[in-house]
Amino acid sequence: MRLVVIGGNATGLSGASKVRRERPDFEIVVYEKTDEISYSQCGMPYYVGGLYDDKETLFVKKPEDFQKDDIDVKIFHEVIDIDFDSKRVKVKDLNNDKEFEDTYDYLLIATGAKAKIPKIPGVNLQNVHVLKHIYHAVDIKENIEKKDIKDIVIVGGGYVGLEVAESMIEQGKNVRIIHRPKRLMEIADEEFSDIIEEHLKSFNIKIHKEESLEEIIGDKKVEKIKTDKGEYPCDLLILSIGIAPNTDFIKGQDLKMEKGIIVTDRYGRTSRENVYSGGDCAFVYNRLKDDYEYIPLGTYANKIGRVCGINISGGNTAYRGGIGTSVVKILDLTYGKTGITDKDGEKLGLSLKSKMITTYSHAKTYPGSEKIHIKLFYDEKKIYGVQMIGKKGVAKRLDIFVLAIEHSISLEDLNYADFCYAPPYATPWEAVNIAAGAINEK
């Protein structure tokens, strides 16, 4: 049996590695159009911000590591077409510009996503960047270390845009965020967006909401930008307006897709026989909504890659589904969310209530205690969703809520759960206890 994998990052290499462990008899080849495999996209803002200087830190494994496991990783090889009927892929060797065909018994499409780039004047000027690959991060880091690069403009106020804003502040730059919607971090409820915005302003970050980029102005490199409301100085521009699935090479009629996103089932199977997919080019099953969503996060890409590998190897494992868990560091704040909101509940026929609770990261008798704001979405018996923000202890508590939601732990049990306590780490009634108790009171 021969497995061909298109894409050499989270889903593709997780799937290939699982197949190799389960089926030593399989031939496995991975085609990757860049020379970047098995790398941390999520770590790139911290590299740009100077947390570490060696780009090699971003790589988990190299092609030769997979060769040792008899997984043939071919970098600078781009799959440009698929014939699903004859089970063939057309590949271009980018080193010599030659094309050839390969056959497969099983195919795993794990091509990820690409950064969206607006079609506006000046977008090809120097010092205009996106942040999707390591070479993007290297270019940005080299540029911001130049003394004449002072004014940074970031277009987009989502997760990546705000992480990059932190990186630029760490480098001592003047930072301006241009954001088309009414609120930063639209994924968060308004209370949290407001907290995030005020926190960014405290670091002298200029924020322009309900404003759209129209033109990038300069001779050879960007000098300023023009929006629908004004013009602003800009030595370096970072576009962070979202991503799109990397599926342009697939003929739409040959594979079931929606807006370029590959449709799969919980086993990772696509609409074509023996063809699997996952990661940022495919939908993710949400177990709370019992539906599929586009959630391009590395956690899902890795898990679904393993599920695909199990099933390609002859197994029969369904992905149990995610619940939309994510966390982000915004300067010295942490925002996290999981589950569904009351608005989601309405669409699902659930009557959910919400409540905001403020507690502390650890005992106030120990130095450094910080407030944590927790918003819960719940009914009479259990919690369905949580959003949190604070300077300390958010991620730890968020993971507890994930397990509570996934396993339908009752409010009473969560209220009395035996969490650890010592003044440097928690309060006698732990923050999660307090939150559950506050909504469990009659």
C-alpha positions in Angstrom: 0.0 0.0 0.0 1.2 3.5 -0.8 0.2 6.6 1.1 0.8 10.0 -0.4 0.6 13.0 1.9 0.2 16.5 0.6 1.6 19.0 3.2 4.4 18.6 5.7 3.2 20.1 8.9 0.8 19.2 11.7 -1.9 17.1 10.1 0.2 15.6 7.4 3.1 14.5 9.5 0.9 13.4 12.4 -1.0 11.2 10.0 2.1 9.8 8.3 3.8 9.0 11.6 0.8 7.2 12.9 0.5 5.1 9.8 4.2 4.3 10.0 3.8 3.1 13.6 0.7 1.0 12.8 1.7 -0.2 9.3 5.4 -0.8 8.7 4.5 -2.3 5.3 3.2 1.0 3.9 5.2 3.1 1.5 4.8 6.7 2.6 5.8 9.9 0.7 5.1 13.4 1.9 5.1 16.3 -0.6 5.8 19.8 0.8 6.2 22.8 -1.5 8.4 24.8 0.9 11.4 23.7 2.9 9.6 24.2 6.1 8.1 21.1 7.8 7.0 20.3 11.3 7.3 23.9 12.6 5.4 26.0 15.1 3.3 28.7 13.5 2.1 29.7 17.0 5.7 30.4 18.1 6.5 32.9 15.3 5.3 36.1 17.0 7.6 35.3 19.9 10.5 34.8 17.6 9.7 38.1 15.9 9.5 39.8 19.3 13.0 38.6 20.3 12.1 36.0 22.8 14.7 33.8 21.0 17.0 34.5 18.2 17.5 31.2 16.5 14.8 30.4 13.9 15.7 26.7 14.3 13.9 26.8 17.6 10.6 26.9 15.7 11.2 23.5 14.0 10.1 20.4 15.8 11.6 17.9 13.3 13.6 18.0 10.1 13.1 15.9 6.9 16.0 13.6 7.9 14.2 12.8 11.2 11.3 11.3 9.2 13.6 9.6 6.7 14.9 7.5 9.7 11.3 6.2 10.1 11.1 5.4 6.4 8.8 8.4 5.7 10.1 10.0 2.4 9.6 13.8 2.9 10.2 15.6 -0.3 10.6 19.4 0.2 10.2 21.9 -2.6 7.7 19.5 -4.2 4.3 21.0 -5.0 1.2 18.9 -5.8 -0.5 20.9 -8.6 -3.3 18.5 -9.5 -5.1 15.4 -8.4 -6.9 12.8 -10.5 -9.2 11.1 -8.0 -10.5 8.6 -10.4 -7.2 7.1 -11.4 -5.6 7.8 -7.9 -2.8 10.0 -9.3 -1.2 13.2 -8.2 0.7 15.6 -10.5 3.8 17.0 -8.7 6.2 19.8 -9.7 9.8 19.6 -8.4 10.4 23.3 -7.7 14.1 22.9 -7.7 14.3 22.0 -11.4 10.8 23.0 -12.6 10.0 19.5 -13.8 6.6 17.8 -13.4 5.9 14.1 -12.8 3.0 11.9 -11.6 2.7 9.7 -8.6 0.1 7.1 -7.7 -1.5 6.4 -4.3 -3.7 3.8 -2.6 -4.5 6.4 0.2 -4.2 10.1 0.0 -4.0 12.6 2.9 -4.6 16.2 2.0 -3.1 18.4 4.6 -2.3 21.6 2.7 -3.2 24.0 5.5 -4.0 27.6 4.8 -2.5 30.7 3.3 -2.6 34.3 4.5 -5.2 36.6 2.9 -3.7 39.5 1.0 -6.0 42.4 0.0 -6.0 43.5 -3.7 -5.1 47.1 -3.1 -2.6 49.5 -4.5 0.9 49.2 -3.0 0.5 45.7 -1.6 3.8 44.6 -3.3 5.9 47.4 -1.8 8.9 46.5 0.4 8.3 46.1 4.1 4.7 44.9 3.6 4.4 41.5 5.3 2.2 38.6 6.3 3.1 36.1 9.0 2.3 32.6 8.0 5.7 30.9 7.3 9.0 31.0 9.1 10.6 32.9 6.2 7.9 35.6 6.8 9.0 35.7 10.4 12.7 35.9 9.5 12.0 38.8 7.1 10.0 40.7 9.7 12.6 40.2 12.4 15.4 41.4 10.1 13.5 44.5 9.2 12.3 45.6 12.6 15.9 45.4 13.9 16.8 48.3 11.5 17.0 51.7 13.2 14.8 53.5 10.6 11.9 51.1 11.2 9.9 52.9 13.9 6.2 53.1 12.9 4.5 49.7 12.7 1.0 49.3 11.4 -0.9 46.1 11.9 -4.1 45.5 9.9 -6.3 43.1 11.8 -7.1 42.9 15.5 -7.6 39.2 15.9 -5.4 36.7 17.7 -2.3 36.9 15.4 -2.6 40.7 15.0 -2.6 41.2 18.8 0.3 38.8 19.3 2.3 40.6 16.7 1.4 43.9 18.4 3.0 42.6 21.6 6.1 41.6 19.6 6.5 45.1 18.2 6.0 46.7 21.6 8.8 44.4 22.9 11.0 45.8 20.2 10.3 49.4 21.2 8.2 50.3 18.2 5.3 52.7 17.7 2.3 50.4 17.0 -1.0 51.2 15.3 -3.8 48.7 14.7 -6.3 49.2 11.9 -9.4 47.0 12.4 -12.5 47.0 10.1 -15.1 45.6 12.6 -16.5 47.5 15.6 -14.6 45.5 18.2 -11.1 44.0 18.5 -11.1 40.2 19.1 -14.6 39.6 17.8 -14.3 36.0 19.0 -14.6 37.4 22.5 -17.7 38.9 24.2 -17.9 42.7 24.4 -16.8 42.9 28.1 -13.6 41.1 27.2 -12.9 43.1 24.0 -13.2 46.3 26.1 -10.7 45.0 28.6 -8.3 44.0 25.9 -8.6 47.4 24.1 -8.0 49.4 27.3 -5.0 47.2 28.1 -3.5 47.8 24.6 -4.0 51.5 25.0 -2.1 51.5 28.3 0.9 50.4 26.2 0.4 53.4 23.9 -0.9 51.3 21.0 -3.1 53.4 18.7 -6.3 51.6 17.8 -8.6 52.5 14.8 -11.8 50.5 14.7 -14.4 50.5 11.9 -11.7 51.6 9.6 -10.5 49.9 6.3 -7.2 49.9 4.6 -7.5 51.3 1.1 -4.0 52.0 -0.2 -0.3 51.4 0.7 1.8 54.4 -0.3 5.5 54.6 -1.0 8.2 54.6 -3.6 10.0 51.3 -3.3 9.0 50.6 0.2 6.0 51.5 2.3 6.0 55.1 3.7 2.4 55.5 4.8 -1.0 53.9 4.5 -4.3 55.3 3.5 -7.6 54.2 5.0 -11.2 55.3 4.5 -10.7 57.8 7.4 -7.1 59.1 7.1 -3.4 58.6 6.3 -0.8 57.4 8.8 3.0 57.0 8.8 4.2 53.5 8.3 7.7 52.0 8.1 6.5 48.4 8.2 3.1 47.0 7.6 1.8 43.6 8.7 -1.4 42.2 7.2 -3.3 40.0 9.6 -6.7 39.9 8.0 -7.3 36.2 8.2 -6.5 33.0 6.3 -8.0 30.9 3.5 -7.7 27.1 2.9 -4.9 26.1 0.6 -7.1 24.2 -1.8 -6.9 26.2 -5.1 -5.2 23.3 -6.9 -8.2 21.0 -6.3 -10.9 21.1 -8.9 -14.1 21.9 -7.0 -16.3 19.3 -8.8 -13.8 16.6 -7.9 -14.1 16.8 -4.2 -16.8 18.1 -1.9 -15.8 21.5 -0.6 -17.6 24.6 0.8 -15.9 27.9 0.0 -12.7 26.1 -0.6 -12.9 24.2 2.8 -12.8 20.4 2.4 -15.8 18.6 3.8 -14.9 15.5 5.9 -16.6 13.2 8.3 -15.5 12.5 11.9 -13.1 9.8 10.5 -11.3 12.3 8.4 -12.8 10.8 5.2 -13.6 13.1 2.3 -16.2 12.5 -0.5 -13.6 10.5 -2.5 -12.6 6.9 -1.7 -9.5 6.5 0.4 -8.9 10.3 0.5 -8.6 11.9 3.9 -8.1 15.4 5.0 -7.7 17.6 8.1 -6.1 20.7 9.5 -6.5 24.3 8.3 -7.8 23.2 4.9 -10.8 21.2 6.3 -13.7 21.5 8.6 -13.6 20.5 12.3 -16.4 18.7 14.2 -17.8 20.6 17.1 -19.3 18.2 19.6 -21.4 20.7 21.4 -23.0 22.0 18.2 -23.1 18.6 16.6 -21.9 20.4 13.5 -18.8 21.2 11.5 -16.9 24.5 11.6 -13.8 26.0 10.2 -11.5 26.3 13.2 -7.9 26.6 12.0 -5.9 25.8 15.1 -2.9 23.5 15.6 -4.5 21.5 18.4 -7.2 20.2 16.0 -4.7 19.8 13.1 -2.6 17.4 15.2 -5.4 15.4 16.7 -7.3 15.0 13.4 -4.0 14.0 11.7 -3.7 11.1 14.1 -7.3 10.1 13.6 -6.7 10.0 9.8 -3.5 8.0 10.4 -5.4 5.4 12.5 -8.1 5.0 9.9 -5.8 4.9 6.9 -4.0 2.1 8.8 -7.2 0.0 9.0 -8.7 1.4 12.2 -12.2 2.7 12.8 -11.8 5.7 15.1 -14.0 8.8 14.9 -12.7 12.2 16.1 -14.6 12.9 19.3 -14.9 16.6 18.4 -13.6 19.8 19.8 -15.5 22.5 21.7 -13.7 25.6 20.4 -11.0 26.0 23.1 -8.4 28.7 22.5 -6.1 30.9 24.5 -4.0 33.9 23.7 -1.4 36.1 25.4 -1.9 39.8 24.9 1.1 41.6 26.5 0.7 40.7 30.2 -3.0 39.7 29.8 -4.3 36.2 29.0 -7.7 35.7 27.3 -9.2 32.2 26.9 -12.5 30.7 25.8 -14.1 27.3 25.4 -17.6 26.0 24.7 -20.6 27.9 23.5 -22.2 31.2 24.4 -25.8 32.0 25.2 -26.2 33.3 21.6 -24.9 29.9 20.3 -27.4 28.2 22.7 -30.4 30.1 21.1 -29.5 28.6 17.7 -29.3 25.1 19.3 -32.6 25.4 21.1 -30.9 25.8 24.5 -31.9 28.4 27.0 -28.6 29.5 28.5 -27.9 32.1 31.1 -24.7 34.0 31.6 -22.9 35.5 34.5 -19.7 37.4 35.0 -17.6 36.7 38.1 -14.4 38.3 39.4 -12.0 36.3 41.6 -8.3 36.1 42.1 -5.4 34.1 40.8 -4.1 33.2 44.3 -4.5 34.3 47.9 -4.2 38.1 48.4 -2.0 37.3 51.4 0.7 36.2 49.0 2.3 39.0 46.7 1.3 39.3 43.1 -2.4 38.3 43.3 -4.3 39.4 40.2 -8.0 39.6 39.3 -9.5 37.0 37.0 -12.7 37.8 35.2 -14.8 34.7 34.4 -18.0 34.6 32.3 -20.0 31.4 32.4 -22.7 30.2 30.1 -24.9 27.6 31.8 -28.3 26.1 32.5 -29.7 24.7 35.8 -27.4 21.7 35.8 -24.1 22.4 34.0 -21.8 24.8 32.2 -21.7 25.0 28.4 -19.1 27.7 27.9 -16.6 29.9 29.5 -14.6 33.1 28.7 -11.8 34.3 31.0 -9.3 37.1 31.2 -6.6 38.0 33.6 -2.9 38.5 34.2 -2.3 35.2 36.0 -3.8 31.7 36.2 -6.2 31.9 33.3 -5.0 28.9 31.2 -4.9 26.6 34.2 -8.6 27.3 35.0 -9.7 27.2 31.4 -8.5 23.6 31.1 -10.5 22.7 34.2 -13.6 24.1 32.6 -12.9 22.2 29.4 -13.1 18.9 31.2 -16.1 20.1 33.1 -18.0 20.9 29.9 -16.8 17.8 28.0 -17.8 15.4 30.8 -21.0 17.3 31.9 -19.7 17.8 35.5 -22.5 19.2 37.5 -22.3 22.7 39.0 -22.5 21.2 42.5 -19.6 18.8 41.9 -17.5 21.6 40.4 -18.4 23.9 43.3 -17.0 21.3 45.8 -14.2 19.8 43.7 -11.0 19.2 45.7 -8.6 21.5 44.0 -5.2 22.1 45.4 -4.5 25.2 47.6 -1.5 27.1 48.8 -1.3 30.9 49.0 1.1 31.2 46.0 -1.1 29.2 43.7 -4.8 29.5 44.6 -7.4 30.7 47.1 -9.0 28.3 49.7 -12.1 28.3 47.5 -10.4 27.9 44.2 -11.5 30.3 41.4 -13.3 27.5 39.6 -15.1 26.5 42.9 -16.2 30.1 43.3 -17.4 30.5 39.8 -19.5 27.3 39.9 -20.8 28.2 43.4 -21.9 31.6 42.3 -24.2 30.2 39.6 -25.3 27.2 41.7 -26.8 29.4 44.4 -30.6 29.3 44.5 
